[in-house]
């Protein structure tokens, strides 16, 4: 919840990783697989990893933050980013 009841967003998938830009995940894991394929397998693995590369959720979040661009956020179609753009 952000800024009161008017700014609540319930995301449709259980995992912030589903809202990371596909292009960054594909680069991190050196694959052309779809976002859902990558994230489903990543979250199911222990330790977390995909395509032979183990990376913790915290490490992955840091990579996403470093690689994220304004174009990723402005592209539309990402429910998390679309919601964040509505905040004052």
N, CA, C and O of each residue as an XYZ file, in Angstrom:
352
protein
N       0.840     -1.169      0.000
C       0.000      0.000      0.000
C       0.886      1.234      0.000
O       1.836      1.336      0.777
N       0.571      2.138     -0.857
C       1.329      3.373     -0.958
C       0.381      4.561     -0.894
O      -0.576      4.618     -1.665
N       0.615      5.488     -0.017
C      -0.113      6.754      0.035
C      -1.614      6.601      0.297
O      -2.394      7.395     -0.229
N      -2.039      5.641      1.067
C      -3.442      5.506      1.420
C      -4.200      4.548      0.521
O      -3.645      3.953     -0.403
N      -5.499      4.416      0.821
C      -6.339      3.431      0.143
C      -6.489      3.657     -1.361
O      -6.749      2.705     -2.096
N      -6.335      4.871     -1.824
C      -6.487      5.152     -3.247
C      -5.313      4.654     -4.088
O      -5.389      4.627     -5.317
N      -4.262      4.274     -3.439
C      -3.048      3.857     -4.153
C      -2.613      2.461     -3.729
O      -1.492      2.259     -3.264
N      -3.508      1.515     -3.895
C      -3.229      0.126     -3.578
C      -3.190     -0.649     -4.888
O      -4.069     -0.503     -5.737
N      -2.175     -1.462     -5.037
C      -2.051     -2.276     -6.242
C      -1.810     -3.723     -5.823
O      -0.833     -4.024     -5.138
N      -2.696     -4.606     -6.233
C      -2.513     -6.030     -6.009
C      -2.045     -6.614     -7.334
O      -2.780     -6.633     -8.321
N      -0.820     -7.084     -7.330
C      -0.245     -7.608     -8.569
C      -0.791     -9.008     -8.847
O      -1.014     -9.780     -7.915
N      -1.005     -9.338    -10.113
C      -1.658    -10.597    -10.466
C      -0.770    -11.833    -10.372
O      -1.263    -12.953    -10.501
N       0.504    -11.652    -10.155
C       1.408    -12.805    -10.056
C       2.179    -12.737     -8.749
O       2.461    -11.652     -8.241
N       2.515    -13.890     -8.212
C       3.174    -13.988     -6.918
C       4.689    -14.003     -7.099
O       5.319    -15.060     -7.078
N       5.249    -12.839     -7.274
C       6.690    -12.705     -7.413
C       7.036    -11.445     -8.170
O       6.605    -11.262     -9.308
N       7.804    -10.580     -7.555
C       8.215     -9.331     -8.207
C       9.001     -9.613     -9.481
O       9.030     -8.791    -10.397
N       9.636    -10.776     -9.532
C      10.444    -11.133    -10.698
C       9.625    -11.165    -11.988
O      10.171    -10.946    -13.069
N       8.322    -11.436    -11.886
C       7.459    -11.465    -13.077
C       7.291    -10.081    -13.702
O       6.788     -9.957    -14.818
N       7.710     -9.049    -12.987
C       7.553     -7.684    -13.480
C       8.884     -7.058    -13.881
O       8.940     -5.888    -14.260
N       9.950     -7.843    -13.794
C      11.243     -7.370    -14.285
C      11.201     -7.366    -15.810
O      10.523     -8.203    -16.406
N      11.902     -6.454    -16.442
C      11.931     -6.446    -17.907
C      12.528     -7.741    -18.474
O      13.586     -8.201    -18.046
N      11.827     -8.301    -19.432
C      12.261     -9.556    -20.047
C      13.667     -9.440    -20.623
O      14.473    -10.360    -20.485
N      13.964     -8.317    -21.267
C      15.266     -8.179    -21.925
C      16.413     -8.288    -20.918
O      17.475     -8.821    -21.238
N      16.194     -7.779    -19.694
C      17.261     -7.846    -18.686
C      17.411     -9.280    -18.191
O      18.529     -9.774    -18.047
N      16.293     -9.950    -17.931
C      16.374    -11.346    -17.487
C      17.021    -12.228    -18.553
O      17.821    -13.109    -18.238
N      16.670    -11.985    -19.815
C      17.282    -12.760    -20.898
C      18.787    -12.529    -20.936
O      19.551    -13.462    -21.183
N      19.213    -11.312    -20.696
C      20.640    -11.001    -20.686
C      21.342    -11.649    -19.494
O      22.406    -12.249    -19.644
N      20.747    -11.526    -18.323
C      21.344    -12.103    -17.109
C      21.540    -13.608    -17.268
O      22.583    -14.151    -16.904
N      20.525    -14.270    -17.813
C      20.562    -15.731    -17.896
C      20.957    -16.251    -19.276
O      20.865    -17.451    -19.536
N      21.395    -15.357    -20.158
C      21.890    -15.719    -21.478
C      20.941    -16.680    -22.202
O      21.305    -17.803    -22.552
N      19.718    -16.197    -22.412
C      18.695    -17.018    -23.035
C      17.728    -16.143    -23.820
O      17.632    -14.939    -23.583
N      17.017    -16.757    -24.750
C      15.948    -16.075    -25.477
C      14.586    -16.546    -24.990
O      13.563    -16.213    -25.588
N      14.567    -17.323    -23.903
C      13.315    -17.841    -23.358
C      12.415    -16.696    -22.900
O      12.876    -15.578    -22.668
N      11.133    -16.995    -22.775
C      10.156    -15.984    -22.374
C      10.320    -15.628    -20.894
O      10.919    -16.370    -20.116
N       9.776    -14.486    -20.542
C       9.798    -14.021    -19.156
C       9.216    -15.076    -18.225
O       9.830    -15.415    -17.213
N       8.034    -15.600    -18.558
C       7.406    -16.587    -17.685
C       8.234    -17.858    -17.559
O       8.329    -18.419    -16.468
N       8.831    -18.321    -18.642
C       9.682    -19.513    -18.574
C      10.843    -19.282    -17.628
O      11.142    -20.128    -16.786
N      11.488    -18.152    -17.764
C      12.645    -17.834    -16.930
C      12.234    -17.751    -15.466
O      12.836    -18.400    -14.611
N      11.220    -16.961    -15.179
C      10.836    -16.713    -13.782
C      10.255    -17.963    -13.133
O      10.576    -18.259    -11.982
N       9.411    -18.701    -13.844
C       8.859    -19.930    -13.269
C       9.973    -20.876    -12.828
O       9.951    -21.398    -11.713
N      10.939    -21.092    -13.707
C      12.044    -22.002    -13.385
C      12.957    -21.411    -12.316
O      13.421    -22.129    -11.430
N      13.217    -20.114    -12.395
C      14.062    -19.435    -11.411
C      13.485    -19.585    -10.010
O      14.203    -19.946     -9.077
N      12.201    -19.312     -9.859
C      11.577    -19.390     -8.540
C      11.450    -20.818     -8.031
O      11.419    -21.045     -6.821
N      11.378    -21.780     -8.940
C      11.253    -23.185     -8.546
C      12.586    -23.804     -8.150
O      12.613    -24.852     -7.504
N      13.675    -23.178     -8.525
C      14.989    -23.765     -8.269
C      15.516    -23.388     -6.882
O      15.152    -22.360     -6.310
N      16.381    -24.255     -6.368
C      17.008    -23.997     -5.078
C      18.454    -24.463     -5.152
O      18.681    -25.671     -5.220
N      19.441    -23.579     -5.144
C      19.294    -22.139     -5.004
C      18.695    -21.532     -6.266
O      18.681    -22.153     -7.329
N      18.196    -20.296     -6.124
C      17.578    -19.632     -7.267
C      18.582    -19.479     -8.396
O      19.711    -19.033     -8.191
N      18.153    -19.853     -9.579
C      18.994    -19.732    -10.753
C      18.239    -20.187    -11.985
O      17.117    -20.686    -11.909
N      18.892    -20.000    -13.125
C      18.298    -20.411    -14.392
C      19.411    -20.567    -15.415
O      20.386    -19.817    -15.407
N      19.258    -21.532    -16.280
C      20.180    -21.742    -17.390
C      21.630    -21.869    -16.915
O      22.558    -21.389    -17.566
N      21.800    -22.523    -15.769
C      23.145    -22.772    -15.256
C      23.750    -21.625    -14.465
O      24.904    -21.715    -14.046
N      23.001    -20.543    -14.249
C      23.528    -19.409    -13.502
C      22.725    -19.219    -12.223
O      21.545    -18.870    -12.269
N      23.367    -19.451    -11.081
C      22.728    -19.231     -9.787
C      22.925    -17.787     -9.367
O      24.031    -17.251     -9.437
N      21.836    -17.163     -8.928
C      21.889    -15.774     -8.478
C      20.754    -15.578     -7.475
O      19.612    -15.950     -7.747
N      21.062    -15.005     -6.337
C      20.042    -14.807     -5.305
C      19.038    -13.756     -5.753
O      19.291    -12.991     -6.684
N      17.901    -13.732     -5.078
C      16.892    -12.732     -5.395
C      17.437    -11.323     -5.172
O      17.157    -10.415     -5.954
N      18.213    -11.144     -4.107
C      18.787     -9.830     -3.823
C      19.774     -9.422     -4.903
O      19.753     -8.282     -5.367
N      20.634    -10.343     -5.306
C      21.600    -10.044     -6.363
C      20.883     -9.729     -7.673
O      21.272     -8.807     -8.390
N      19.838    -10.491     -7.983
C      19.080    -10.255     -9.210
C      18.414     -8.885     -9.172
O      18.422     -8.165    -10.170
N      17.844     -8.523     -8.039
C      17.205     -7.209     -7.917
C      18.214     -6.084     -8.145
O      17.888     -5.069     -8.761
N      19.432     -6.263     -7.650
C      20.469     -5.245     -7.859
C      20.834     -5.124     -9.329
O      21.037     -4.017     -9.828
N      20.920     -6.246    -10.025
C      21.219     -6.215    -11.461
C      20.090     -5.512    -12.207
O      20.337     -4.692    -13.091
N      18.867     -5.831    -11.850
C      17.723     -5.189    -12.499
C      17.788     -3.685    -12.290
O      17.619     -2.918    -13.238
N      18.030     -3.260    -11.055
C      18.099     -1.821    -10.748
C      19.206     -1.139    -11.535
O      19.033     -0.005    -11.983
N      20.328     -1.800    -11.710
C      21.452     -1.216    -12.444
C      21.162     -1.120    -13.936
O      21.613     -0.183    -14.596
N      20.417     -2.076    -14.470
C      20.181     -2.151    -15.914
C      18.874     -1.490    -16.351
O      18.688     -1.238    -17.542
N      17.978     -1.207    -15.428
C      16.673     -0.643    -15.748
C      16.827      0.743    -16.370
O      17.608      1.568    -15.896
N      16.075      0.979    -17.429
C      16.121      2.275    -18.105
C      14.742      2.933    -18.049
O      13.743      2.281    -17.746
N      14.702      4.210    -18.340
C      13.440      4.932    -18.422
C      12.567      4.290    -19.502
O      11.351      4.199    -19.337
N      13.158      3.856    -20.575
C      12.400      3.215    -21.656
C      11.703      1.946    -21.160
O      10.583      1.654    -21.579
N      12.353      1.196    -20.277
C      11.721     -0.005    -19.703
C      10.462      0.369    -18.925
O       9.427     -0.285    -19.043
N      10.565      1.414    -18.142
C       9.443      1.849    -17.304
C       8.334      2.455    -18.153
O       7.155      2.255    -17.861
N       8.693      3.189    -19.193
C       7.718      3.877    -20.029
C       7.103      3.008    -21.127
O       6.175      3.443    -21.809
N       7.602      1.803    -21.302
C       7.155      0.965    -22.418
C       5.679      0.600    -22.342
O       5.059      0.348    -23.375
N       5.101      0.565    -21.143
C       3.704      0.175    -20.987
C       3.550     -1.334    -21.002
O       4.434     -2.064    -21.449
N       2.419     -1.779    -20.508
C       2.153     -3.211    -20.496
C       2.714     -3.954    -19.299
O       2.541     -5.167    -19.187
N       3.378     -3.250    -18.412
C       3.914     -3.851    -17.198
C       3.083     -3.297    -16.037
O       3.166     -2.109    -15.724
N       2.288     -4.151    -15.406
C       1.341     -3.673    -14.395
C       2.004     -2.945    -13.234
O       1.442     -1.987    -12.704
N       3.171     -3.380    -12.840
C       3.866     -2.706    -11.748
C       4.303     -1.305    -12.174
O       4.029     -0.334    -11.468
N       4.966     -1.191    -13.294
C       5.436      0.112    -13.765
C       4.259      1.023    -14.112
O       4.309      2.227    -13.859
N       3.198      0.449    -14.694
C       2.024      1.244    -15.011
C       1.430      1.841    -13.731
O       1.035      3.007    -13.715
N       1.369      1.046    -12.667
C       0.868      1.538    -11.382
C       1.779      2.618    -10.812
O       1.303      3.655    -10.348
N       3.063      2.382    -10.845
C       4.007      3.354    -10.273
C       3.920      4.703    -10.977
O       4.109      5.741    -10.344
N       3.636      4.702    -12.278
C       3.500      5.947    -13.016
C       2.287      6.759    -12.586
O       2.233      7.963    -12.836
N       1.303      6.114    -11.935
C       0.095      6.835    -11.505
C       0.293      7.559    -10.179
O      -0.532      8.387     -9.793
N       1.381      7.254     -9.483
C       1.590      7.870     -8.160
C       2.014      9.312     -8.299
O       2.743      9.677     -9.222
N       1.546     10.140     -7.360
C       1.907     11.565     -7.421
C       3.390     11.789     -7.157
O       3.854     12.929     -7.172
